[in-house]
Amino acid sequence: MRITTTVTIEGMLAVHAASAVYTALAGVDGIITADVKMGRATIEHDGRATHEQIADAIEVAGYRVTDMRDERRLPLL
């Protein structure tokens, strides 16, 4: 099962912020892809990445998570 987590991020004020968040998320086990834009990240993962791990990685990059939502997708048969 793949899960898409959409994260709203506070404090991303410069272009380098997206790169910093992307790099921080790369260290979280289970993340398959991350699309990071100013103030938002869309993360696809296999379920091993918890909300806490994602938020911690973003906070290490210097930003704060204000909202996080999951969308679960079952594999196509």
mmCIF file of the N, C-alpha and C atoms, coordinates in Angstrom:
data_MODEL
# 
_entry.id   MODEL 
# 
loop_
_atom_site.group_PDB 
_atom_site.id 
_atom_site.type_symbol 
_atom_site.label_atom_id 
_atom_site.label_alt_id 
_atom_site.label_comp_id 
_atom_site.label_asym_id 
_atom_site.label_entity_id 
_atom_site.label_seq_id 
_atom_site.pdbx_PDB_ins_code 
_atom_site.Cartn_x 
_atom_site.Cartn_y 
_atom_site.Cartn_z 
_atom_site.occupancy 
_atom_site.B_iso_or_equiv 
_atom_site.pdbx_formal_charge 
_atom_site.auth_seq_id 
_atom_site.auth_comp_id 
_atom_site.auth_asym_id 
_atom_site.auth_atom_id 
_atom_site.pdbx_PDB_model_num 
ATOM 1   N N  . MET A 1 1  ? 0.843  -1.176 0.000   1.00 0.00 ? 1  MET A N  1 
ATOM 2   C CA . MET A 1 1  ? 0.000  0.000  0.000   1.00 0.00 ? 1  MET A CA 1 
ATOM 3   C C  . MET A 1 1  ? 0.887  1.238  0.000   1.00 0.00 ? 1  MET A C  1 
ATOM 4   N N  . ARG A 1 2  ? 0.506  2.206  -0.808  1.00 0.00 ? 2  ARG A N  1 
ATOM 5   C CA . ARG A 1 2  ? 1.212  3.477  -0.822  1.00 0.00 ? 2  ARG A CA 1 
ATOM 6   C C  . ARG A 1 2  ? 0.344  4.536  -0.176  1.00 0.00 ? 2  ARG A C  1 
ATOM 7   N N  . ILE A 1 3  ? 1.000  5.411  0.545   1.00 0.00 ? 3  ILE A N  1 
ATOM 8   C CA . ILE A 1 3  ? 0.310  6.496  1.235   1.00 0.00 ? 3  ILE A CA 1 
ATOM 9   C C  . ILE A 1 3  ? 0.877  7.815  0.721   1.00 0.00 ? 3  ILE A C  1 
ATOM 10  N N  . THR A 1 4  ? -0.007 8.743  0.422   1.00 0.00 ? 4  THR A N  1 
ATOM 11  C CA . THR A 1 4  ? 0.410  10.091 0.062   1.00 0.00 ? 4  THR A CA 1 
ATOM 12  C C  . THR A 1 4  ? 0.072  10.994 1.234   1.00 0.00 ? 4  THR A C  1 
ATOM 13  N N  . THR A 1 5  ? 1.091  11.651 1.769   1.00 0.00 ? 5  THR A N  1 
ATOM 14  C CA . THR A 1 5  ? 0.919  12.565 2.890   1.00 0.00 ? 5  THR A CA 1 
ATOM 15  C C  . THR A 1 5  ? 1.176  13.982 2.392   1.00 0.00 ? 5  THR A C  1 
ATOM 16  N N  . THR A 1 6  ? 0.207  14.854 2.606   1.00 0.00 ? 6  THR A N  1 
ATOM 17  C CA . THR A 1 6  ? 0.353  16.263 2.241   1.00 0.00 ? 6  THR A CA 1 
ATOM 18  C C  . THR A 1 6  ? 0.616  17.049 3.517   1.00 0.00 ? 6  THR A C  1 
ATOM 19  N N  . VAL A 1 7  ? 1.692  17.821 3.495   1.00 0.00 ? 7  VAL A N  1 
ATOM 20  C CA . VAL A 1 7  ? 2.140  18.550 4.679   1.00 0.00 ? 7  VAL A CA 1 
ATOM 21  C C  . VAL A 1 7  ? 2.129  20.050 4.386   1.00 0.00 ? 7  VAL A C  1 
ATOM 22  N N  . THR A 1 8  ? 1.555  20.823 5.290   1.00 0.00 ? 8  THR A N  1 
ATOM 23  C CA . THR A 1 8  ? 1.629  22.280 5.212   1.00 0.00 ? 8  THR A CA 1 
ATOM 24  C C  . THR A 1 8  ? 2.766  22.707 6.130   1.00 0.00 ? 8  THR A C  1 
ATOM 25  N N  . ILE A 1 9  ? 3.657  23.544 5.597   1.00 0.00 ? 9  ILE A N  1 
ATOM 26  C CA . ILE A 1 9  ? 4.884  23.899 6.314   1.00 0.00 ? 9  ILE A CA 1 
ATOM 27  C C  . ILE A 1 9  ? 4.957  25.418 6.480   1.00 0.00 ? 9  ILE A C  1 
ATOM 28  N N  . GLU A 1 10 ? 5.233  25.833 7.698   1.00 0.00 ? 10 GLU A N  1 
ATOM 29  C CA . GLU A 1 10 ? 5.350  27.258 8.015   1.00 0.00 ? 10 GLU A CA 1 
ATOM 30  C C  . GLU A 1 10 ? 6.823  27.665 8.043   1.00 0.00 ? 10 GLU A C  1 
ATOM 31  N N  . GLY A 1 11 ? 7.103  28.866 7.541   1.00 0.00 ? 11 GLY A N  1 
ATOM 32  C CA . GLY A 1 11 ? 8.451  29.416 7.656   1.00 0.00 ? 11 GLY A CA 1 
ATOM 33  C C  . GLY A 1 11 ? 9.305  29.287 6.418   1.00 0.00 ? 11 GLY A C  1 
ATOM 34  N N  . MET A 1 12 ? 8.778  28.697 5.363   1.00 0.00 ? 12 MET A N  1 
ATOM 35  C CA . MET A 1 12 ? 9.553  28.543 4.129   1.00 0.00 ? 12 MET A CA 1 
ATOM 36  C C  . MET A 1 12 ? 9.462  29.857 3.349   1.00 0.00 ? 12 MET A C  1 
ATOM 37  N N  . LEU A 1 13 ? 10.449 30.720 3.522   1.00 0.00 ? 13 LEU A N  1 
ATOM 38  C CA . LEU A 1 13 ? 10.382 32.055 2.941   1.00 0.00 ? 13 LEU A CA 1 
ATOM 39  C C  . LEU A 1 13 ? 11.349 32.264 1.779   1.00 0.00 ? 13 LEU A C  1 
ATOM 40  N N  . ALA A 1 14 ? 12.274 31.367 1.563   1.00 0.00 ? 14 ALA A N  1 
ATOM 41  C CA . ALA A 1 14 ? 13.263 31.539 0.498   1.00 0.00 ? 14 ALA A CA 1 
ATOM 42  C C  . ALA A 1 14 ? 13.330 30.284 -0.362  1.00 0.00 ? 14 ALA A C  1 
ATOM 43  N N  . VAL A 1 15 ? 13.880 30.427 -1.537  1.00 0.00 ? 15 VAL A N  1 
ATOM 44  C CA . VAL A 1 15 ? 13.954 29.327 -2.494  1.00 0.00 ? 15 VAL A CA 1 
ATOM 45  C C  . VAL A 1 15 ? 14.739 28.138 -1.936  1.00 0.00 ? 15 VAL A C  1 
ATOM 46  N N  . HIS A 1 16 ? 15.779 28.390 -1.174  1.00 0.00 ? 16 HIS A N  1 
ATOM 47  C CA . HIS A 1 16 ? 16.590 27.292 -0.642  1.00 0.00 ? 16 HIS A CA 1 
ATOM 48  C C  . HIS A 1 16 ? 15.823 26.431 0.373   1.00 0.00 ? 16 HIS A C  1 
ATOM 49  N N  . ALA A 1 17 ? 14.695 26.936 0.879   1.00 0.00 ? 17 ALA A N  1 
ATOM 50  C CA . ALA A 1 17 ? 13.915 26.200 1.877   1.00 0.00 ? 17 ALA A CA 1 
ATOM 51  C C  . ALA A 1 17 ? 13.415 24.869 1.328   1.00 0.00 ? 17 ALA A C  1 
ATOM 52  N N  . ALA A 1 18 ? 12.946 24.857 0.085   1.00 0.00 ? 18 ALA A N  1 
ATOM 53  C CA . ALA A 1 18 ? 12.446 23.621 -0.517  1.00 0.00 ? 18 ALA A CA 1 
ATOM 54  C C  . ALA A 1 18 ? 13.554 22.581 -0.597  1.00 0.00 ? 18 ALA A C  1 
ATOM 55  N N  . SER A 1 19 ? 14.743 23.004 -0.952  1.00 0.00 ? 19 SER A N  1 
ATOM 56  C CA . SER A 1 19 ? 15.882 22.086 -1.027  1.00 0.00 ? 19 SER A CA 1 
ATOM 57  C C  . SER A 1 19 ? 16.246 21.542 0.348   1.00 0.00 ? 19 SER A C  1 
ATOM 58  N N  . ALA A 1 20 ? 16.207 22.391 1.362   1.00 0.00 ? 20 ALA A N  1 
ATOM 59  C CA . ALA A 1 20 ? 16.540 21.959 2.726   1.00 0.00 ? 20 ALA A CA 1 
ATOM 60  C C  . ALA A 1 20 ? 15.529 20.929 3.229   1.00 0.00 ? 20 ALA A C  1 
ATOM 61  N N  . VAL A 1 21 ? 14.236 21.156 2.973   1.00 0.00 ? 21 VAL A N  1 
ATOM 62  C CA . VAL A 1 21 ? 13.202 20.219 3.409   1.00 0.00 ? 21 VAL A CA 1 
ATOM 63  C C  . VAL A 1 21 ? 13.326 18.905 2.635   1.00 0.00 ? 21 VAL A C  1 
ATOM 64  N N  . TYR A 1 22 ? 13.537 18.995 1.331   1.00 0.00 ? 22 TYR A N  1 
ATOM 65  C CA . TYR A 1 22 ? 13.688 17.794 0.501   1.00 0.00 ? 22 TYR A CA 1 
ATOM 66  C C  . TYR A 1 22 ? 14.851 16.939 1.013   1.00 0.00 ? 22 TYR A C  1 
ATOM 67  N N  . THR A 1 23 ? 15.959 17.570 1.294   1.00 0.00 ? 23 THR A N  1 
ATOM 68  C CA . THR A 1 23 ? 17.142 16.853 1.785   1.00 0.00 ? 23 THR A CA 1 
ATOM 69  C C  . THR A 1 23 ? 16.860 16.207 3.140   1.00 0.00 ? 23 THR A C  1 
ATOM 70  N N  . ALA A 1 24 ? 16.168 16.901 4.015   1.00 0.00 ? 24 ALA A N  1 
ATOM 71  C CA . ALA A 1 24 ? 15.839 16.351 5.335   1.00 0.00 ? 24 ALA A CA 1 
ATOM 72  C C  . ALA A 1 24 ? 14.913 15.144 5.205   1.00 0.00 ? 24 ALA A C  1 
ATOM 73  N N  . LEU A 1 25 ? 13.949 15.211 4.294   1.00 0.00 ? 25 LEU A N  1 
ATOM 74  C CA . LEU A 1 25 ? 13.005 14.100 4.111   1.00 0.00 ? 25 LEU A CA 1 
ATOM 75  C C  . LEU A 1 25 ? 13.680 12.872 3.515   1.00 0.00 ? 25 LEU A C  1 
ATOM 76  N N  . ALA A 1 26 ? 14.757 13.069 2.775   1.00 0.00 ? 26 ALA A N  1 
ATOM 77  C CA . ALA A 1 26 ? 15.469 11.945 2.154   1.00 0.00 ? 26 ALA A CA 1 
ATOM 78  C C  . ALA A 1 26 ? 16.002 10.962 3.194   1.00 0.00 ? 26 ALA A C  1 
ATOM 79  N N  . GLY A 1 27 ? 16.185 11.418 4.421   1.00 0.00 ? 27 GLY A N  1 
ATOM 80  C CA . GLY A 1 27 ? 16.703 10.560 5.477   1.00 0.00 ? 27 GLY A CA 1 
ATOM 81  C C  . GLY A 1 27 ? 15.643 9.751  6.212   1.00 0.00 ? 27 GLY A C  1 
ATOM 82  N N  . VAL A 1 28 ? 14.377 9.904  5.847   1.00 0.00 ? 28 VAL A N  1 
ATOM 83  C CA . VAL A 1 28 ? 13.287 9.200  6.533   1.00 0.00 ? 28 VAL A CA 1 
ATOM 84  C C  . VAL A 1 28 ? 12.998 7.890  5.807   1.00 0.00 ? 28 VAL A C  1 
ATOM 85  N N  . ASP A 1 29 ? 13.107 6.769  6.531   1.00 0.00 ? 29 ASP A N  1 
ATOM 86  C CA . ASP A 1 29 ? 12.850 5.457  5.941   1.00 0.00 ? 29 ASP A CA 1 
ATOM 87  C C  . ASP A 1 29 ? 11.424 5.348  5.433   1.00 0.00 ? 29 ASP A C  1 
ATOM 88  N N  . GLY A 1 30 ? 11.287 4.777  4.240   1.00 0.00 ? 30 GLY A N  1 
ATOM 89  C CA . GLY A 1 30 ? 9.975  4.512  3.679   1.00 0.00 ? 30 GLY A CA 1 
ATOM 90  C C  . GLY A 1 30 ? 9.488  5.544  2.695   1.00 0.00 ? 30 GLY A C  1 
ATOM 91  N N  . ILE A 1 31 ? 10.130 6.717  2.652   1.00 0.00 ? 31 ILE A N  1 
ATOM 92  C CA . ILE A 1 31 ? 9.697  7.745  1.698   1.00 0.00 ? 31 ILE A CA 1 
ATOM 93  C C  . ILE A 1 31 ? 10.177 7.350  0.305   1.00 0.00 ? 31 ILE A C  1 
ATOM 94  N N  . ILE A 1 32 ? 9.232  7.338  -0.635  1.00 0.00 ? 32 ILE A N  1 
ATOM 95  C CA . ILE A 1 32 ? 9.523  6.964  -2.016  1.00 0.00 ? 32 ILE A CA 1 
ATOM 96  C C  . ILE A 1 32 ? 9.799  8.217  -2.845  1.00 0.00 ? 32 ILE A C  1 
ATOM 97  N N  . THR A 1 33 ? 8.917  9.225  -2.734  1.00 0.00 ? 33 THR A N  1 
ATOM 98  C CA . THR A 1 33 ? 9.115  10.496 -3.433  1.00 0.00 ? 33 THR A CA 1 
ATOM 99  C C  . THR A 1 33 ? 8.654  11.631 -2.537  1.00 0.00 ? 33 THR A C  1 
ATOM 100 N N  . ALA A 1 34 ? 9.212  12.803 -2.795  1.00 0.00 ? 34 ALA A N  1 
ATOM 101 C CA . ALA A 1 34 ? 8.780  14.011 -2.082  1.00 0.00 ? 34 ALA A CA 1 
ATOM 102 C C  . ALA A 1 34 ? 8.796  15.163 -3.075  1.00 0.00 ? 34 ALA A C  1 
ATOM 103 N N  . ASP A 1 35 ? 7.668  15.840 -3.190  1.00 0.00 ? 35 ASP A N  1 
ATOM 104 C CA . ASP A 1 35 ? 7.549  17.026 -4.031  1.00 0.00 ? 35 ASP A CA 1 
ATOM 105 C C  . ASP A 1 35 ? 7.381  18.202 -3.074  1.00 0.00 ? 35 ASP A C  1 
ATOM 106 N N  . VAL A 1 36 ? 8.426  19.009 -2.963  1.00 0.00 ? 36 VAL A N  1 
ATOM 107 C CA . VAL A 1 36 ? 8.438  20.094 -1.983  1.00 0.00 ? 36 VAL A CA 1 
ATOM 108 C C  . VAL A 1 36 ? 8.373  21.428 -2.713  1.00 0.00 ? 36 VAL A C  1 
ATOM 109 N N  . LYS A 1 37 ? 7.393  22.226 -2.333  1.00 0.00 ? 37 LYS A N  1 
ATOM 110 C CA . LYS A 1 37 ? 7.227  23.578 -2.862  1.00 0.00 ? 37 LYS A CA 1 
ATOM 111 C C  . LYS A 1 37 ? 7.114  24.518 -1.674  1.00 0.00 ? 37 LYS A C  1 
ATOM 112 N N  . MET A 1 38 ? 7.136  25.804 -1.934  1.00 0.00 ? 38 MET A N  1 
ATOM 113 C CA . MET A 1 38 ? 7.060  26.783 -0.855  1.00 0.00 ? 38 MET A CA 1 
ATOM 114 C C  . MET A 1 38 ? 5.806  26.551 -0.010  1.00 0.00 ? 38 MET A C  1 
ATOM 115 N N  . GLY A 1 39 ? 6.000  26.219 1.250   1.00 0.00 ? 39 GLY A N  1 
ATOM 116 C CA . GLY A 1 39 ? 4.894  26.059 2.184   1.00 0.00 ? 39 GLY A CA 1 
ATOM 117 C C  . GLY A 1 39 ? 4.170  24.736 2.140   1.00 0.00 ? 39 GLY A C  1 
ATOM 118 N N  . ARG A 1 40 ? 4.660  23.780 1.314   1.00 0.00 ? 40 ARG A N  1 
ATOM 119 C CA . ARG A 1 40 ? 3.929  22.526 1.189   1.00 0.00 ? 40 ARG A CA 1 
ATOM 120 C C  . ARG A 1 40 ? 4.847  21.412 0.694   1.00 0.00 ? 40 ARG A C  1 
ATOM 121 N N  . ALA A 1 41 ? 4.537  20.191 1.128   1.00 0.00 ? 41 ALA A N  1 
ATOM 122 C CA . ALA A 1 41 ? 5.240  19.013 0.618   1.00 0.00 ? 41 ALA A CA 1 
ATOM 123 C C  . ALA A 1 41 ? 4.216  17.905 0.404   1.00 0.00 ? 41 ALA A C  1 
ATOM 124 N N  . THR A 1 42 ? 4.345  17.213 -0.716  1.00 0.00 ? 42 THR A N  1 
ATOM 125 C CA . THR A 1 42 ? 3.531  16.036 -0.998  1.00 0.00 ? 42 THR A CA 1 
ATOM 126 C C  . THR A 1 42 ? 4.486  14.855 -1.005  1.00 0.00 ? 42 THR A C  1 
ATOM 127 N N  . ILE A 1 43 ? 4.272  13.942 -0.069  1.00 0.00 ? 43 ILE A N  1 
ATOM 128 C CA . ILE A 1 43 ? 5.208  12.843 0.169   1.00 0.00 ? 43 ILE A CA 1 
ATOM 129 C C  . ILE A 1 43 ? 4.509  11.526 -0.099  1.00 0.00 ? 43 ILE A C  1 
ATOM 130 N N  . GLU A 1 44 ? 5.130  10.689 -0.921  1.00 0.00 ? 44 GLU A N  1 
ATOM 131 C CA . GLU A 1 44 ? 4.610  9.344  -1.146  1.00 0.00 ? 44 GLU A CA 1 
ATOM 132 C C  . GLU A 1 44 ? 5.518  8.376  -0.395  1.00 0.00 ? 44 GLU A C  1 
ATOM 133 N N  . HIS A 1 45 ? 4.902  7.500  0.417   1.00 0.00 ? 45 HIS A N  1 
ATOM 134 C CA . HIS A 1 45 ? 5.700  6.569  1.211   1.00 0.00 ? 45 HIS A CA 1 
ATOM 135 C C  . HIS A 1 45 ? 4.972  5.237  1.347   1.00 0.00 ? 45 HIS A C  1 
ATOM 136 N N  . ASP A 1 46 ? 5.691  4.266  1.877   1.00 0.00 ? 46 ASP A N  1 
ATOM 137 C CA . ASP A 1 46 ? 5.158  2.904  1.978   1.00 0.00 ? 46 ASP A CA 1 
ATOM 138 C C  . ASP A 1 46 ? 4.502  2.607  3.322   1.00 0.00 ? 46 ASP A C  1 
ATOM 139 N N  . GLY A 1 47 ? 4.353  3.607  4.169   1.00 0.00 ? 47 GLY A N  1 
ATOM 140 C CA . GLY A 1 47 ? 3.709  3.416  5.464   1.00 0.00 ? 47 GLY A CA 1 
ATOM 141 C C  . GLY A 1 47 ? 4.674  3.338  6.629   1.00 0.00 ? 47 GLY A C  1 
ATOM 142 N N  . ARG A 1 48 ? 5.948  3.145  6.358   1.00 0.00 ? 48 ARG A N  1 
ATOM 143 C CA . ARG A 1 48 ? 6.928  3.099  7.448   1.00 0.00 ? 48 ARG A CA 1 
ATOM 144 C C  . ARG A 1 48 ? 7.215  4.496  8.006   1.00 0.00 ? 48 ARG A C  1 
ATOM 145 N N  . ALA A 1 49 ? 7.064  5.520  7.183   1.00 0.00 ? 49 ALA A N  1 
ATOM 146 C CA . ALA A 1 49 ? 7.318  6.897  7.632   1.00 0.00 ? 49 ALA A CA 1 
ATOM 147 C C  . ALA A 1 49 ? 6.111  7.389  8.429   1.00 0.00 ? 49 ALA A C  1 
ATOM 148 N N  . THR A 1 50 ? 6.332  7.699  9.690   1.00 0.00 ? 50 THR A N  1 
ATOM 149 C CA . THR A 1 50 ? 5.237  8.173  10.543  1.00 0.00 ? 50 THR A CA 1 
ATOM 150 C C  . THR A 1 50 ? 5.120  9.695  10.444  1.00 0.00 ? 50 THR A C  1 
ATOM 151 N N  . HIS A 1 51 ? 3.985  10.205 10.891  1.00 0.00 ? 51 HIS A N  1 
ATOM 152 C CA . HIS A 1 51 ? 3.804  11.660 10.924  1.00 0.00 ? 51 HIS A CA 1 
ATOM 153 C C  . HIS A 1 51 ? 4.886  12.301 11.784  1.00 0.00 ? 51 HIS A C  1 
ATOM 154 N N  . GLU A 1 52 ? 5.200  11.664 12.894  1.00 0.00 ? 52 GLU A N  1 
ATOM 155 C CA . GLU A 1 52 ? 6.216  12.212 13.800  1.00 0.00 ? 52 GLU A CA 1 
ATOM 156 C C  . GLU A 1 52 ? 7.586  12.276 13.116  1.00 0.00 ? 52 GLU A C  1 
ATOM 157 N N  . GLN A 1 53 ? 7.966  11.223 12.399  1.00 0.00 ? 53 GLN A N  1 
ATOM 158 C CA . GLN A 1 53 ? 9.263  11.216 11.709  1.00 0.00 ? 53 GLN A CA 1 
ATOM 159 C C  . GLN A 1 53 ? 9.315  12.295 10.627  1.00 0.00 ? 53 GLN A C  1 
ATOM 160 N N  . ILE A 1 54 ? 8.225  12.450 9.893   1.00 0.00 ? 54 ILE A N  1 
ATOM 161 C CA . ILE A 1 54 ? 8.172  13.467 8.844   1.00 0.00 ? 54 ILE A CA 1 
ATOM 162 C C  . ILE A 1 54 ? 8.280  14.855 9.463   1.00 0.00 ? 54 ILE A C  1 
ATOM 163 N N  . ALA A 1 55 ? 7.502  15.119 10.504  1.00 0.00 ? 55 ALA A N  1 
ATOM 164 C CA . ALA A 1 55 ? 7.536  16.430 11.172  1.00 0.00 ? 55 ALA A CA 1 
ATOM 165 C C  . ALA A 1 55 ? 8.913  16.701 11.779  1.00 0.00 ? 55 ALA A C  1 
ATOM 166 N N  . ASP A 1 56 ? 9.515  15.698 12.389  1.00 0.00 ? 56 ASP A N  1 
ATOM 167 C CA . ASP A 1 56 ? 10.851 15.867 12.981  1.00 0.00 ? 56 ASP A CA 1 
ATOM 168 C C  . ASP A 1 56 ? 11.880 16.234 11.920  1.00 0.00 ? 56 ASP A C  1 
ATOM 169 N N  . ALA A 1 57 ? 11.830 15.568 10.757  1.00 0.00 ? 57 ALA A N  1 
ATOM 170 C CA . ALA A 1 57 ? 12.779 15.856 9.681   1.00 0.00 ? 57 ALA A CA 1 
ATOM 171 C C  . ALA A 1 57 ? 12.613 17.292 9.193   1.00 0.00 ? 57 ALA A C  1 
ATOM 172 N N  . ILE A 1 58 ? 11.378 17.723 9.047   1.00 0.00 ? 58 ILE A N  1 
ATOM 173 C CA . ILE A 1 58 ? 11.112 19.094 8.587   1.00 0.00 ? 58 ILE A CA 1 
ATOM 174 C C  . ILE A 1 58 ? 11.571 20.102 9.634   1.00 0.00 ? 58 ILE A C  1 
ATOM 175 N N  . GLU A 1 59 ? 11.385 19.799 10.903  1.00 0.00 ? 59 GLU A N  1 
ATOM 176 C CA . GLU A 1 59 ? 11.839 20.687 11.970  1.00 0.00 ? 59 GLU A CA 1 
ATOM 177 C C  . GLU A 1 59 ? 13.356 20.759 12.033  1.00 0.00 ? 59 GLU A C  1 
ATOM 178 N N  . VAL A 1 60 ? 14.036 19.653 11.755  1.00 0.00 ? 60 VAL A N  1 
ATOM 179 C CA . VAL A 1 60 ? 15.502 19.656 11.712  1.00 0.00 ? 60 VAL A CA 1 
ATOM 180 C C  . VAL A 1 60 ? 15.980 20.607 10.610  1.00 0.00 ? 60 VAL A C  1 
ATOM 181 N N  . ALA A 1 61 ? 15.208 20.688 9.516   1.00 0.00 ? 61 ALA A N  1 
ATOM 182 C CA . ALA A 1 61 ? 15.561 21.596 8.415   1.00 0.00 ? 61 ALA A CA 1 
ATOM 183 C C  . ALA A 1 61 ? 15.269 23.058 8.778   1.00 0.00 ? 61 ALA A C  1 
ATOM 184 N N  . GLY A 1 62 ? 14.561 23.278 9.897   1.00 0.00 ? 62 GLY A N  1 
ATOM 185 C CA . GLY A 1 62 ? 14.323 24.640 10.368  1.00 0.00 ? 62 GLY A CA 1 
ATOM 186 C C  . GLY A 1 62 ? 12.925 25.177 10.141  1.00 0.00 ? 62 GLY A C  1 
ATOM 187 N N  . TYR A 1 63 ? 11.972 24.290 9.861   1.00 0.00 ? 63 TYR A N  1 
ATOM 188 C CA . TYR A 1 63 ? 10.611 24.726 9.550   1.00 0.00 ? 63 TYR A CA 1 
ATOM 189 C C  . TYR A 1 63 ? 9.614  23.984 10.427  1.00 0.00 ? 63 TYR A C  1 
ATOM 190 N N  . ARG A 1 64 ? 8.360  24.477 10.439  1.00 0.00 ? 64 ARG A N  1 
ATOM 191 C CA . ARG A 1 64 ? 7.354  23.906 11.335  1.00 0.00 ? 64 ARG A CA 1 
ATOM 192 C C  . ARG A 1 64 ? 6.168  23.392 10.536  1.00 0.00 ? 64 ARG A C  1 
ATOM 193 N N  . VAL A 1 65 ? 5.732  22.172 10.869  1.00 0.00 ? 65 VAL A N  1 
ATOM 194 C CA . VAL A 1 65 ? 4.566  21.567 10.246  1.00 0.00 ? 65 VAL A CA 1 
ATOM 195 C C  . VAL A 1 65 ? 3.311  22.106 10.926  1.00 0.00 ? 65 VAL A C  1 
ATOM 196 N N  . THR A 1 66 ? 2.359  22.610 10.125  1.00 0.00 ? 66 THR A N  1 
ATOM 197 C CA . THR A 1 66 ? 1.116  23.127 10.700  1.00 0.00 ? 66 THR A CA 1 
ATOM 198 C C  . THR A 1 66 ? -0.074 22.220 10.394  1.00 0.00 ? 66 THR A C  1 
ATOM 199 N N  . ASP A 1 67 ? 0.051  21.342 9.398   1.00 0.00 ? 67 ASP A N  1 
ATOM 200 C CA . ASP A 1 67 ? -1.026 20.415 9.064   1.00 0.00 ? 67 ASP A CA 1 
ATOM 201 C C  . ASP A 1 67 ? -0.450 19.236 8.297   1.00 0.00 ? 67 ASP A C  1 
ATOM 202 N N  . MET A 1 68 ? -1.056 18.055 8.494   1.00 0.00 ? 68 MET A N  1 
ATOM 203 C CA . MET A 1 68 ? -0.598 16.853 7.800   1.00 0.00 ? 68 MET A CA 1 
ATOM 204 C C  . MET A 1 68 ? -1.799 15.953 7.557   1.00 0.00 ? 68 MET A C  1 
ATOM 205 N N  . ARG A 1 69 ? -1.972 15.532 6.306   1.00 0.00 ? 69 ARG A N  1 
ATOM 206 C CA . ARG A 1 69 ? -3.108 14.672 5.941   1.00 0.00 ? 69 ARG A CA 1 
ATOM 207 C C  . ARG A 1 69 ? -2.641 13.520 5.064   1.00 0.00 ? 69 ARG A C  1 
ATOM 208 N N  . ASP A 1 70 ? -3.246 12.348 5.286   1.00 0.00 ? 70 ASP A N  1 
ATOM 209 C CA . ASP A 1 70 ? -2.913 11.149 4.519   1.00 0.00 ? 70 ASP A CA 1 
ATOM 210 C C  . ASP A 1 70 ? -4.011 10.791 3.538   1.00 0.00 ? 70 ASP A C  1 
ATOM 211 N N  . GLU A 1 71 ? -3.581 10.242 2.424   1.00 0.00 ? 71 GLU A N  1 
ATOM 212 C CA . GLU A 1 71 ? -4.485 9.631  1.452   1.00 0.00 ? 71 GLU A CA 1 
ATOM 213 C C  . GLU A 1 71 ? -3.891 8.254  1.150   1.00 0.00 ? 71 GLU A C  1 
ATOM 214 N N  . ARG A 1 72 ? -4.643 7.219  1.470   1.00 0.00 ? 72 ARG A N  1 
ATOM 215 C CA . ARG A 1 72 ? -4.153 5.850  1.266   1.00 0.00 ? 72 ARG A CA 1 
ATOM 216 C C  . ARG A 1 72 ? -4.666 5.320  -0.058  1.00 0.00 ? 72 ARG A C  1 
ATOM 217 N N  . ARG A 1 73 ? -3.762 4.643  -0.786  1.00 0.00 ? 73 ARG A N  1 
ATOM 218 C CA . ARG A 1 73 ? -4.132 4.048  -2.055  1.00 0.00 ? 73 ARG A CA 1 
ATOM 219 C C  . ARG A 1 73 ? -3.771 2.581  -2.052  1.00 0.00 ? 73 ARG A C  1 
ATOM 220 N N  . LEU A 1 74 ? -4.723 1.769  -2.388  1.00 0.00 ? 74 LEU A N  1 
ATOM 221 C CA . LEU A 1 74 ? -4.465 0.340  -2.509  1.00 0.00 ? 74 LEU A CA 1 
ATOM 222 C C  . LEU A 1 74 ? -3.836 0.068  -3.866  1.00 0.00 ? 74 LEU A C  1 
ATOM 223 N N  . PRO A 1 75 ? -2.991 -0.950 -3.950  1.00 0.00 ? 75 PRO A N  1 
ATOM 224 C CA . PRO A 1 75 ? -2.359 -1.269 -5.248  1.00 0.00 ? 75 PRO A CA 1 
ATOM 225 C C  . PRO A 1 75 ? -3.415 -1.724 -6.256  1.00 0.00 ? 75 PRO A C  1 
ATOM 226 N N  . LEU A 1 76 ? -3.190 -1.363 -7.515  1.00 0.00 ? 76 LEU A N  1 
ATOM 227 C CA . LEU A 1 76 ? -4.079 -1.819 -8.581  1.00 0.00 ? 76 LEU A CA 1 
ATOM 228 C C  . LEU A 1 76 ? -3.823 -3.270 -8.879  1.00 0.00 ? 76 LEU A C  1 
ATOM 229 N N  . LEU A 1 77 ? -4.881 -4.014 -9.115  1.00 0.00 ? 77 LEU A N  1 
ATOM 230 C CA . LEU A 1 77 ? -4.735 -5.437 -9.433  1.00 0.00 ? 77 LEU A CA 1 
ATOM 231 C C  . LEU A 1 77 ? -4.827 -5.667 -10.923 1.00 0.00 ? 77 LEU A C  1 
# 
